[in-house]
């Protein structure tokens, strides 16, 4: 019998389908893996704004983790929206009981594309000090990096300092995304903490408002390529190629009245 490459997504649910669990499943499928999910919150949102967040009880979130891992298992994990310090600690402690899971990719979801905050203030220190040191890769955008580091990032020198500082002295690799910079050429910077390498991924800015869920999509693609057995640098390269094409093709579509999604299946149809 054949075996699927498995990716577990721990994240919130987006009814508009562009971000969260929905984007993660689309991405994982497009990248050739089997997706499983643990829903941490039900978010009332669309392409315009986040209207409300209904947290799932922590015991129920942890129950989902154990149900999936005790039966199906996983080859990698993508973690998105964790809404409280209590949940952050509970999720970390749950995964600690499965000490063979190495490929954990954290998208430190704090602010939605619409500008709405998704993480409570008292949870930021918990995420920074107790969860980030536990994962293999963290994928902040500039806004999230500024919150984590408590300083502004405005130029290339700031970028280089920030990408290593976000490792917080641990063997945590960091992909710092440049999408929020006002430049015509954007350069994401990846610090591979395992080899002490810096990699640069440059591409022309794609003029589009369809950027809802880009962070979810990129981190899920990294998790999928790690599940497929790619070495870390190759997983980042493949994920960067995937997200750029998804944004480029998605820019041709109109859906919703605000920030539309990327095209998760652009490799298969346009």
C-alpha positions in Angstrom: 0.0 0.0 0.0 1.1 3.6 -0.7 1.4 6.1 2.1 0.4 9.8 2.0 2.7 12.5 3.0 0.8 14.1 5.9 0.5 17.7 7.1 -1.4 18.7 10.2 -2.7 22.3 10.3 -3.5 23.9 13.6 -5.3 27.1 12.9 -8.6 29.1 12.8 -11.4 28.7 10.3 -12.0 31.3 7.6 -15.5 31.1 6.1 -14.5 33.1 3.1 -12.0 30.3 2.2 -9.0 32.5 1.6 -7.1 32.0 4.9 -6.8 29.8 7.9 -7.7 26.1 7.8 -9.4 26.4 4.4 -6.3 28.0 2.8 -4.0 25.4 4.5 -6.0 22.4 3.1 -6.0 23.9 -0.4 -2.2 24.5 -0.3 -1.3 21.1 1.2 -3.4 19.4 -1.4 -1.9 21.5 -4.2 1.6 20.6 -3.0 0.9 16.8 -3.1 0.1 16.0 0.6 -2.8 14.8 2.7 -4.1 17.5 5.0 -5.5 17.0 8.5 -6.8 19.8 10.7 -7.2 21.1 14.3 -9.5 24.1 14.5 -8.5 26.6 17.2 -11.2 29.2 16.5 -14.1 29.9 14.3 -13.6 33.4 12.8 -16.5 35.4 11.4 -14.8 37.2 8.6 -14.8 37.9 4.9 -12.5 39.6 2.4 -13.3 43.0 4.0 -12.9 42.5 7.8 -12.9 40.3 10.8 -16.2 40.7 12.6 -15.9 38.2 15.5 -13.8 35.4 16.8 -15.3 32.4 18.6 -12.5 30.4 20.4 -12.8 26.7 20.6 -12.4 25.4 24.2 -8.8 24.5 24.8 -9.6 20.9 25.9 -11.4 20.4 22.6 -8.5 21.7 20.6 -6.1 19.4 22.5 -8.5 16.5 21.9 -8.4 17.1 18.2 -4.6 17.0 18.2 -4.5 13.7 20.0 -7.3 12.2 17.8 -5.4 13.0 14.6 -1.9 12.1 15.8 -2.9 8.9 17.7 -4.5 7.5 14.5 -3.1 9.1 11.4 0.1 10.7 12.6 1.8 13.4 10.6 5.0 14.2 8.8 4.9 18.0 9.5 2.8 20.5 11.3 1.7 24.0 10.3 0.5 26.2 13.2 -1.4 29.4 12.7 -3.9 31.2 14.9 -3.3 30.6 18.6 -5.5 33.1 20.4 -4.3 33.0 24.1 -1.4 32.2 26.3 -3.3 29.2 27.7 -3.8 27.7 24.3 -0.2 28.4 23.2 1.1 26.5 26.2 -1.4 23.7 25.8 -0.6 23.1 22.1 3.1 23.1 22.8 2.7 20.7 25.7 0.6 18.4 23.5 3.2 18.2 20.8 6.0 17.6 23.3 4.4 14.2 24.0 5.1 13.3 20.3 8.8 14.0 20.4 9.4 12.5 16.9 7.7 15.4 15.2 10.4 17.8 14.1 8.9 19.7 11.2 6.8 22.3 12.9 6.3 25.6 10.9 4.8 28.5 12.8 3.0 31.4 11.1 2.8 33.8 14.0 -0.7 35.1 13.2 -1.3 38.4 14.9 -2.9 40.8 12.4 -5.2 39.9 9.5 -4.8 41.4 6.0 -7.7 43.7 6.8 -5.7 45.1 9.8 -7.7 43.4 12.5 -5.7 42.1 15.5 -6.1 38.3 16.0 -3.9 37.7 19.0 -4.4 39.2 22.5 -1.6 41.4 23.8 -0.8 39.2 26.8 -0.2 36.3 24.4 2.7 37.8 22.4 5.3 37.2 25.1 4.1 33.7 25.5 4.4 33.1 21.8 7.9 34.6 21.7 9.4 33.1 24.8 7.7 29.7 25.0 6.5 28.7 21.5 8.9 30.0 18.9 11.9 28.3 20.5 10.0 25.0 20.2 9.4 25.1 16.4 11.7 24.5 13.4 10.6 27.4 11.2 8.8 30.7 11.9 7.4 32.9 9.1 6.6 36.4 10.3 5.8 39.3 8.0 7.3 42.7 8.9 4.4 43.9 11.0 4.6 40.7 13.1 8.4 40.9 13.3 8.1 44.4 14.6 5.7 43.3 17.3 7.9 40.4 18.3 11.1 42.5 18.4 9.4 45.7 19.7 11.2 47.8 17.1 10.7 49.1 13.5 12.0 47.5 10.4 12.5 49.9 7.5 15.5 48.9 5.4 17.8 46.1 4.3 20.1 46.5 7.3 17.1 46.2 9.6 16.0 43.1 7.8 19.3 41.3 8.2 19.5 42.1 11.9 15.8 41.2 12.5 15.9 37.8 10.7 18.6 36.5 13.1 17.2 38.2 16.2 13.9 36.4 15.5 15.7 33.1 16.1 16.0 34.4 19.8 19.3 32.6 20.2 17.9 29.2 19.4 18.1 26.8 16.4 14.9 28.3 15.0 15.0 29.2 11.3 13.3 32.4 10.2 11.6 33.4 6.9 11.0 37.2 7.1 8.5 38.3 4.5 8.9 41.6 2.7 5.3 42.0 1.4 4.5 45.0 3.6 7.4 47.1 2.2 6.6 49.9 -0.2 9.1 48.8 -2.9 8.8 47.6 -6.4 11.2 44.7 -5.8 10.5 42.6 -2.7 13.1 40.4 -1.1 12.2 37.8 1.5 15.1 36.8 3.7 15.6 33.3 5.1 17.9 32.6 8.0 18.7 28.8 8.2 19.6 28.5 11.8 20.7 24.9 11.3 23.4 25.8 8.9 23.9 29.5 9.8 23.0 30.5 6.2 21.2 33.6 4.8 19.1 33.1 1.6 17.4 35.9 -0.4 14.3 35.5 -2.5 13.6 38.5 -4.7 10.6 39.1 -7.0 8.9 42.1 -8.6 5.9 43.4 -6.6 2.7 42.0 -8.1 0.0 44.8 -8.1 -3.0 43.2 -6.6 -5.4 43.5 -3.6 -5.8 39.7 -3.6 -3.4 39.0 -0.7 -5.8 37.5 1.9 -4.2 34.4 3.4 -0.7 34.7 1.9 0.9 34.0 5.2 -1.2 30.9 5.8 -0.5 29.7 2.3 3.3 30.2 2.4 3.7 28.5 5.7 1.5 25.6 4.7 3.6 25.1 1.5 6.8 25.0 3.6 5.2 22.4 5.8 4.1 20.4 2.8 7.5 20.3 1.1 9.2 19.4 4.4 6.6 16.5 4.7 7.7 15.4 1.2 11.3 15.1 2.4 12.8 18.3 1.1 15.8 19.7 2.9 15.0 23.0 4.6 16.5 25.3 2.0 14.7 23.5 -0.8 11.4 23.5 1.1 11.7 27.3 1.4 12.6 27.7 -2.3 9.7 25.6 -3.5 7.3 27.3 -1.2 8.4 30.8 -2.4 7.9 29.7 -6.0 4.5 28.3 -5.2 3.3 31.5 -3.4 4.5 33.9 -6.1 2.7 32.0 -8.8 -0.4 31.8 -6.6 -0.4 35.5 -6.1 0.4 36.2 -9.8 -2.5 34.1 -11.1 -4.8 35.1 -8.3 -4.3 38.8 -9.3 -6.3 38.1 -12.4 -9.5 37.2 -10.5 -12.1 39.3 -8.7 -13.9 37.8 -5.7 -15.3 39.6 -2.7 -15.3 43.3 -2.1 -12.0 43.5 -0.2 -8.8 41.5 -0.2 -9.4 38.4 -2.3 -7.4 35.2 -2.0 -4.4 33.9 -3.9 -5.0 31.1 -6.4 -4.0 28.0 -4.5 -4.3 25.6 -7.5 -2.6 27.8 -10.1 -0.2 24.9 -11.0 -3.3 23.0 -12.2 -5.6 25.5 -13.8 -5.8 29.2 -14.4 
